[in-house]
Amino acid sequence: MEIKENERLNKLNHSCAHLLAQAVKHLYPEAKFWVGPVVEEGFYYDIDLGDKVIKEEDLVQIEKEMKKCAKAAKNIVRHELIKEEALKMFHDDPYKLDLIERMDEKENVISCYTQGDFTDLCRGPHVDNTKELKYFKLLKVSGAYWKGDAKNKMLQRIYGICFDTEEDLQNHLALLEEAKQRDHRKLGKELDIFMTHELVGPGFPMWLPNGAVVRRLLENYIVEKEVALGYHHVYTPCVATTDLYKISGHWDHYKENMFPRMKVDDEEYVLRPMNCPHHMLIYKNSLHSYRDLPIRIGELAADFRYEASGAVCGLERVRCMCQNDAHLFVAPDQIEEEFARVVNLILDVYRDFGLKNYSFRLSLRDPEDTEKYFPDDEMWNKAESMLRKVLDDLHIDYFEAIGEAAFYGPKLDVEVKTAIGHEVTLSTCQLDFLLPEKFDLTYIDKDGSKKRPVVLHRAILGTIDRFMAFLIEETKGVFPVWLAPTQVNIIPVNIEYHLEYAKELKSWLESNHIRVELDERNEKLGYKMRDSQTRKIPITLIIGNQEIENQTISYRIHGSEDTTTLSKEEFLNHLNEVIVKKVLHQDLH
C-alpha cells in the first residue's frame, strides 16, 4: 500500500511520527529531533539522543508510551508563527533552528503543531486528535547521518506504520513478514547463493558454488536465445582510458557514478561503468555494407559503478555487476523492426520465467533540460515517435515518463513488481542517434555513399545480479527444476539396506546430466526430508524396500506431501521434459 499516495494514510502517518516524537521526549527528555517524514512504507523520525542508543527491544516501551499519549485524546492544533517567533520557540534545538534558518525567506508563515505537552515544527497536514491514532507499529531502528552526509553526526532513525483499522495493520505486518522470508539477502545466505565480506567491500558480492550454478545457467540461457536471433558475442576489458568516455559523452554525464581515475604511466584509466563505447569501437574495426545490417553485438560484461555504501543492497544494488548487454547497429529504416524484435524477446523471456506483474515505461527527455540531454529537437522527436509507433503496433500498454531518458536517446524500460512489492527495472532498450555520430560510425549504402547507423542499446535480463535477486524473492528460493543448483536429492530410508540402490540411481542420473545429491547421513527419514525442504531442492527421491524390489523411483515435489512412483525410465523422461520445457515449480504440483 503506497502510504504517500493515500491522503488519509498520509495524515495518519504524519501524525503518528509526531506521536512517536512525543513518546520519545517523555522517555528521553534530552532527545532532539531532526525530521519525521511520511515515506512509502509509513514514517520515520531522526532523533539525537546523545550517548544513549535505542535498540530494537526498546521499541516496545516506546510503543506503550505512544498508546498512552494517543489515549490522552489531545487535540492536534496548528499554530502559525513568523520566523522570529519560530527561532525563539526552538532556541534550544539546533536541528529545528537549522530547518528554520534554511526556510525560504518568502515563507513568512511557519507552522507548528501542538498536542498536549508536545509541539513540533511541521507543515502538516495532521489528524484532529491523538485518539485517531490507534493502530500503529514501530518496525525498526537504524542509523542515519544528519542531512544524509557521512561527515555529520549519526542520528537514530525509528521507522513505523499507522493504519485506520486493526485489520489493515495486521495485513500489512503479514506482508512485511512475508517480505522478510523472501528477502534475497536472507535466502541467499541460507541457500549458499552468495556472500559478502568487509575485506572485499560493500557492493562486491561473491558467488558461492550454488549461486555460480544458477548464474551460469542464466547466462547460457540468454546467450542461446541471442545466438538464435543472430547476435555475435564478444569480450572486452573492464578498464579503459578516460578519453574513451570523453568521446562518448559519458565522462560529462556520468563521471560521478564512476570509480576514481587510476593513473598508469602517462595514461588515466577508469573501471568501465558500461560497455557501449567498447562496442562502438568493435563496430568501427571493420568496414560495413548495408547488407551486413543489422549487426548485433552482445556481451555478458562486468561493469563497475560507484554506489554509495548505504545504497548497496545484496545482489539488487551492487558496485560490480554482470550486464546482459547488447548493441544493435541498424540502418534508419530497420529501427522499428529491430526494436519490435527486442520487445518480443523480452516478452518471450518473461513467459519462460512466468513473469506477469510488469509494466512498460517509455522514458522520454525533458525538453527544458538542456544540460542532461543532447540538444537536437529533430533527433529526439523522431526517435520518440518511432518507439511509440512500435509499441502501439504491438498493442502494448505503456506509460510515458518525462525526464527519464538516457542523455543520448529515449528508452523503453520494463518495470517489474517483485513478490515483496519493490518496483525494479529489469529490461531496457534505448534508441541512440548520438554515439554513432561521436564515434563517426558508418556503413556503405546501396548507392555507394557513407551513411550513419543507428544504435539500439538493450539488456533483457538487465544485470544478472539484480535478476538473481528478483528470482530468489519471486520463487522464495525454490527455483524451477531446470535452474535449481541441485535438481534431485536422494534419501535412502535405511542406510544399511537401501544405500547401494541409492548410489546406483545417483550415478545413473548424473550420467544423464541431472544435478543430484545423495544424503548418506545416518539420520531419521523425517529429519532428512525436512532438511531437503529447507534447502529447497525441487525433487526428493525416497528409496526403500519397495523401490529396490520393483526397480522404481518414488519422489516428492518440494512443498507437497504427495508421493509419486514411476519406473526409472518414466521418471527420467518426465524430468527431462520438465527441464526442456522450463516448467515453473508451481506447475509441477
KOLTORTI-69144 format. One record per residue (C-alpha): residue in one letter; x, y, z. Coordinates in pm, whole numbers, padded with zeros to 5 digits, always signed. Layout:
! KOLTORTI-69144
aXYZ;...
//
This chain:
! KOLTORTI-69144
m+00000+00000+00000;e+00151+00334-00107;i+00115+00549+00204;k+00223+00875+00042;e-00036+00843-00233;n-00328+00793+00009;e-00439+01123+00166;r-00592+00965+00479;l-00297+00732+00543;n-00060+01021+00476;k-00227+01222+00755;l-00228+00928+00994;n+00139+00852+00942;h+00243+01216+00957;s+00059+01249+01286;c+00199+00921+01416;a+00552+01047+01355;h+00474+01330+01599;l+00320+01081+01842;l+00647+00885+01827;a+00847+01202+01895;q+00621+01294+02189;a+00665+00949+02344;v+01043+00955+02292;k+01056+01301+02457;h+00871+01161+02760;l+01110+00867+02791;y+01426+01053+02688;p+01386+01421+02791;e+01720+01513+02636;a+01607+01398+02287;k+01628+01639+01996;f+01456+01581+01662;w+01559+01638+01301;v+01283+01539+01053;g+00996+01290+01058;p+00854+01250+00708;v+00596+01017+00559;v+00755+00762+00325;e+00617+00483+00105;e+00646+00230+00386;g+00498+00453+00662;f+00702+00712+00850;y+01028+00762+01034;y+01182+01016+01270;d+01551+01103+01302;i+01649+01158+01665;d+01958+01273+01853;l+01979+01104+02196;g+02336+01199+02273;d+02519+00894+02406;k+02206+00682+02452;v+02124+00414+02196;i+01773+00285+02122;k+01771-00088+02050;e+01504-00299+01884;e+01383-00423+02223;d+01331-00061+02338;l+01064-00009+02072;v+00808-00199+02282;q+00840+00056+02565;i+00818+00346+02321;e+00502+00195+02169;k+00344+00171+02517;e+00416+00538+02576;m+00273+00625+02234;k-00050+00445+02324;k-00073+00645+02650;c-00027+00969+02455;a-00289+00863+02200;k-00543+00770+02471;a-00499+01114+02628;a-00713+01231+02333;k-00542+01566+02290;n-00646+01791+02005;i-00372+01844+01749;v-00364+02220+01698;r-00190+02411+01420;h-00012+02737+01503;e+00135+02984+01257;l+00447+03180+01351;i+00670+03434+01185;k+01035+03336+01152;e+01149+03531+01458;e+00886+03363+01675;a+00986+03021+01548;l+01353+03087+01621;k+01261+03191+01974;m+01033+02891+02032;f+01300+02638+01925;h+01600+02834+02056;d+01750+02530+02235;d+01714+02284+01945;p+01997+02315+01687;y+01819+02082+01441;k+01497+02285+01432;l+01696+02609+01417;d+01878+02476+01112;l+01546+02395+00943;i+01404+02738+01023;e+01715+02925+00907;r+01712+02738+00575;m+01348+02809+00502;d+01278+03027+00202;e+01259+03393+00300;k+00930+03412+00109;e+00778+03175+00367;n+00668+03444+00609;v+00444+03197+00790;i+00595+02894+00963;s+00362+02630+01105;c+00391+02402+01404;y+00154+02152+01567;t+00082+02107+01937;q-00065+01800+02107;g-00075+01825+02484;d+00275+01887+02617;f+00448+01845+02281;t+00498+02096+01999;d+00679+02020+01677;l+00770+02221+01370;c+00576+02089+01069;r+00387+02186+00753;g+00126+01916+00814;p-00138+01803+00747;h-00240+01612+01061;v-00545+01439+01203;d-00756+01639+01450;n-00698+01439+01769;t-00445+01186+01901;k-00729+00940+01973;e-00745+00874+01596;l-00401+00711+01621;k-00493+00362+01742;y-00342+00110+01501;f+00032+00161+01468;k+00352-00037+01495;l+00717+00060+01528;l+00911-00151+01282;k+01283-00100+01325;v+01559+00138+01430;s+01872+00221+01233;g+02138+00487+01198;a+02113+00786+00964;y+02357+01070+00914;w+02222+01419+00973;k+02121+01560+00632;g+02240+01231+00478;d+02602+01347+00495;a+02857+01099+00632;k+03060+01393+00765;n+02776+01480+01002;k+02662+01322+01327;m+02491+00984+01318;l+02129+01011+01435;q+01891+00729+01527;r+01607+00666+01283;i+01293+00492+01408;y+01052+00356+01145;g+00682+00294+01196;i+00348+00247+01024;c-00008+00355+01107;f-00348+00247+00970;d-00715+00321+01029;t-00807-00035+01130;e-00651-00327+01315;e-00721-00547+01012;d-00525-00319+00779;l-00236-00308+01024;q-00224-00686+01067;n-00249-00742+00692;h+00041-00507+00638;l+00251-00672+00910;a+00180-01009+00749;l+00308-00870+00418;l+00621-00742+00591;e+00680-01085+00742;e+00635-01245+00400;a+00881-00994+00256;k+01127-01080+00533;q+01102-01450+00447;r+01151-01375+00078;d+01439-01129+00122;h+01707-01243-00122;r+01981-01147+00124;k+01840-01385+00386;l+01772-01665+00137;g+02099-01605-00045;k+02285-01678+00278;e+02070-01977+00380;l+02093-02139+00036;d+02464-02064-00015;i+02396-01847-00321;f+02630-01557-00244;m+02826-01392+00035;t+02984-01059+00115;h+03287-00974+00326;e+03410-00648+00471;l+03760-00717+00341;v+03623-00724-00013;g+03399-00423+00048;p+03031-00327+00028;g+02861-00386-00305;f+03101-00661-00414;p+02918-00993-00364;m+03095-01324-00414;w+02901-01606-00580;l+02920-01937-00395;p+02902-02274-00578;n+02520-02294-00568;g+02487-01939-00692;a+02752-01996-00957;v+02548-02286-01098;v+02236-02073-01128;r+02428-01779-01271;r+02596-01998-01533;l+02257-02141-01634;l+02107-01792-01663;e+02400-01677-01875;n+02382-01983-02101;y+02005-01939-02132;i+02019-01580-02255;v+02323-01637-02478;e+02145-01926-02652;k+01839-01705-02706;e+02054-01429-02853;v+02264-01657-03076;a+01943-01797-03223;l+01846-01438-03310;g+02174-01359-03486;y+02376-01200-03207;h+02757-01216-03208;h+02913-01223-02862;v+03239-01055-02767;y+03465-01000-02466;t+03602-00655-02383;p+03824-00531-02097;c+03691-00394-01769;v+03906-00081-01792;a+03954+00191-02049;t+04115+00531-02074;t+03917+00834-01967;d+03949+00955-02327;l+03709+00682-02440;y+03436+00815-02212;k+03510+01174-02303;i+03445+01088-02668;s+03124+00900-02582;g+03000+01180-02356;h+02971+00958-02050;w+03251+01146-01877;d+03046+01465-01872;h+02717+01297-01783;y+02820+01000-01570;k+03160+01050-01407;e+03008+01097-01060;n+02891+00735-01081;m+03233+00602-01188;f+03514+00481-00968;p+03805+00726-00936;r+04062+00754-01210;m+04375+00538-01197;k+04697+00682-01336;v+04921+00424-01506;d+05235+00553-01674;d+05111+00863-01857;e+04753+00743-01908;e+04442+00780-01695;y+04213+00476-01673;v+03876+00404-01515;l+03680+00090-01441;r+03411+00083-01705;p+03055+00163-01595;m+02901+00048-01925;n+03002-00134-02245;c+02866+00078-02528;p+03190+00271-02601;h+03382-00056-02635;h+03117-00194-02871;m+03128+00123-03083;l+03499+00058-03140;i+03433-00307-03229;y+03184-00197-03494;k+03433+00060-03625;n+03705-00205-03651;s+03563-00326-03986;l+03404-00181-04296;h+03032-00249-04322;s+02783-00259-04605;y+02407-00205-04576;r+02384-00580-04649;d+02558-00650-04313;l+02298-00466-04108;p+02163-00517-03857;i+02478-00614-03667;r+02405-00738-03316;i+02697-00733-03071;g+02631-00894-02732;e+02837-00937-02418;l+02799-01063-02063;a+03020-00794-01921;a+03146-00695-01576;d+03075-00327-01513;f+03157-00110-01213;r+02956+00178-01072;y+03024+00373-00760;e+02715+00334-00544;a+02712+00496-00201;s+02784+00232+00064;g+02446+00297+00225;a+02267+00231-00105;v+02415-00112-00184;c+02178-00400-00118;g+02269-00766-00159;l+02258-00852-00529;e+01992-00592-00609;r+02221-00289-00596;v+02592-00361-00632;r+02915-00191-00732;c+03028-00472-00962;m+02763-00619-01190;c+02735-00854-01485;q+02531-00690-01759;n+02336-00887-02017;d+02426-00620-02268;a+02398-00584-02645;h+02422-00312-02907;l+02235-00340-03232;f+02367-00139-03526;v+02087-00077-03775;a+02002+00132-04078;p+01738+00400-04010;d+01469+00203-04196;q+01539-00102-03975;i+01479+00072-03641;e+01114-00019-03597;e+01155-00384-03694;e+01462-00434-03473;f+01302-00255-03178;a+00998-00482-03216;r+01231-00786-03212;v+01376-00669-02881;v+01031-00620-02728;n+00926-00968-02843;l+01245-01117-02693;i+01162-00951-02360;l+00811-01094-02369;d+00946-01440-02461;v+01190-01439-02168;y+00923-01319-01926;r+00698-01607-02034;d+00978-01855-01960;f+01012-01720-01607;g+00639-01678-01550;l+00664-01300-01502;k+00327-01127-01521;n+00337-00828-01289;y+00524-00578-01506;s+00465-00257-01700;f+00634-00078-01989;r+00769+00272-01931;l+00860+00488-02230;s+01132+00715-02090;l+01150+01047-02272;r+01368+01356-02245;d+01271+01675-02067;p+01291+01939-02343;e+01365+02204-02080;d+01676+02022-01954;t+01947+02133-02195;e+02231+02015-01970;k+02142+01647-01944;y+02007+01594-02295;f+02180+01636-02629;p+02019+01945-02789;d+01869+01820-03114;d+01490+01854-03125;e+01453+01682-03462;m+01652+01378-03345;w+01456+01346-03021;n+01115+01391-03179;k+01194+01135-03448;a+01333+00879-03202;e+01046+00913-02955;s+00780+00886-03225;m+00942+00567-03363;l+00931+00394-03026;r+00570+00498-02969;k+00471+00359-03308;v+00626+00016-03241;l+00459-00014-02901;d+00126+00091-03050;d+00162-00156-03339;l+00236-00437-03092;h-00069-00333-02886;i+00145-00293-02575;d+00019-00076-02291;y+00279+00170-02167;f+00312+00495-01976;e+00542+00785-02053;a+00800+00930-01813;i+00936+01273-01898;g+01298+01328-01798;e+01387+00958-01759;a+01560+00910-02095;a+01932+00844-02133;f+02131+01152-02236;y+02168+01016-02590;g+01815+00895-02662;p+01472+00773-02543;k+01434+00427-02397;l+01186+00160-02308;d+01216+00032-01950;v+01028-00267-01816;e+00929-00212-01453;v+00868-00536-01266;k+00696-00552-00929;t+00872-00803-00707;a+00700-01050-00478;i+00778-00820-00184;g+00638-00511-00353;h+00952-00342-00485;e+00948-00179-00829;v+01266-00270-01017;t+01376-00215-01375;l+01482-00545-01530;s+01488-00489-01906;t+01568-00185-02115;c+01605-00085-02480;q+01746+00256-02575;l+01749+00426-02912;d+02065+00622-02990;f+02147+00853-03280;l+02424+01028-03087;l+02705+00777-03019;p+02735+00674-03388;e+02795+01043-03455;k+03050+01082-03178;f+03247+00775-03291;d+03200+00852-03662;l+03043+00515-03738;t+02945+00448-04099;y+02827+00185-04344;i+02823+00183-04725;d+02469+00225-04855;k+02317+00090-05180;d+02427+00398-05376;g+02788+00369-05255;s+02763+00661-05014;k+02860+00652-04647;k+02567+00654-04408;r+02539+00672-04032;p+02391+00368-03849;v+02160+00399-03551;v+02230+00203-03231;l+01984+00024-03005;h+02126-00040-02657;r+01939-00326-02491;a+01955-00552-02186;i+01699-00830-02145;l+01786-00975-01805;g+01932-00637-01708;t+02215-00731-01476;i+02246-01097-01385;d+02291-00987-01023;r+01962-00796-00999;f+01778-01064-01196;m+01903-01325-00949;a+01785-01113-00654;f+01446-01079-00820;l+01431-01452-00898;i+01516-01556-00542;e+01241-01336-00400;e+00990-01433-00668;t+01043-01807-00614;k+01118-01781-00240;g+01436-01969-00324;v+01255-02264-00484;f+01399-02245-00835;p+01235-02429-01125;v+01397-02767-01187;w+01596-02651-01490;l+01758-02374-01284;a+01799-02539-00941;p+02158-02587-00817;t+02058-02938-00704;q+01768-03078-00903;v+01723-03410-00722;n+01803-03522-00368;i+01810-03898-00297;i+01723-04016+00052;p+01762-04387+00138;v+01517-04481+00414;n+01774-04708+00579;i+02145-04657+00514;e+02225-05024+00577;y+01970-05172+00335;h+01896-04904+00076;l+02222-04716+00017;e+02355-04933-00264;y+02048-04882-00486;a+02051-04509-00400;k+02414-04487-00518;e+02323-04665-00843;l+02045-04413-00902;k+02279-04122-00833;s+02535-04245-01087;w+02263-04315-01343;l+02106-03970-01305;e+02446-03799-01321;s+02524-03986-01643;n+02203-03834-01778;h+02319-03481-01684;i+02096-03438-01379;r+02237-03239-01085;v+02184-03481-00798;e+02286-03531-00435;l+02271-03836-00211;d+02201-03795+00161;e+02412-04069+00323;r+02377-03939+00679;n+02262-04189+00938;e+01965-03976+01041;k+01591-04040+01060;l+01393-04013+00738;g+01179-03728+00873;y+01485-03522+00962;k+01639-03568+00618;m+01309-03488+00444;r+01277-03163+00642;d+01635-03075+00556;s+01564-03135+00186;q+01265-02899+00214;t+01472-02636+00398;r+01735-02647+00124;k+01450-02602-00127;i+01555-02890-00354;p+01269-02925-00603;i+01255-03309-00620;t+01333-03557-00342;l+01357-03932-00407;i+01267-04171-00126;i+01430-04512-00162;g+01305-04808+00043;n+01236-05181+00009;q+00958-05143-00247;e+01167-04922-00478;i+01455-05173-00471;e+01227-05471-00526;n+01045-05309-00821;q+01343-05107-00952;t+01128-04792-00934;i+01159-04436-00811;s+00930-04269-00556;y+00954-03892-00532;r+00802-03582-00378;i+00786-03229-00514;h+00906-02955-00278;g+00610-02826-00077;s+00395-03135-00134;e+00318-03434+00088;d+00215-03648-00210;t+00445-03927-00328;t+00456-04044-00690;t+00609-04373-00800;l+00739-04429-01155;s+00974-04662-01334;k+01326-04525-01371;e+01275-04456-01741;e+00939-04287-01684;f+01089-04066-01415;l+01385-03963-01631;n+01160-03889-01931;h+00931-03680-01710;l+01227-03496-01555;n+01383-03418-01893;e+01050-03288-02022;v+01018-03059-01719;i+01371-02930-01777;v+01343-02879-02154;k+01006-02702-02125;k+01134-02494-01830;v+00824-02582-01630;l+00768-02346-01337;h+00780-02505-00994;q+00417-02419-00912;d+00311-02607-01226;l+00472-02933-01108;h+00205-02996-00845;
//
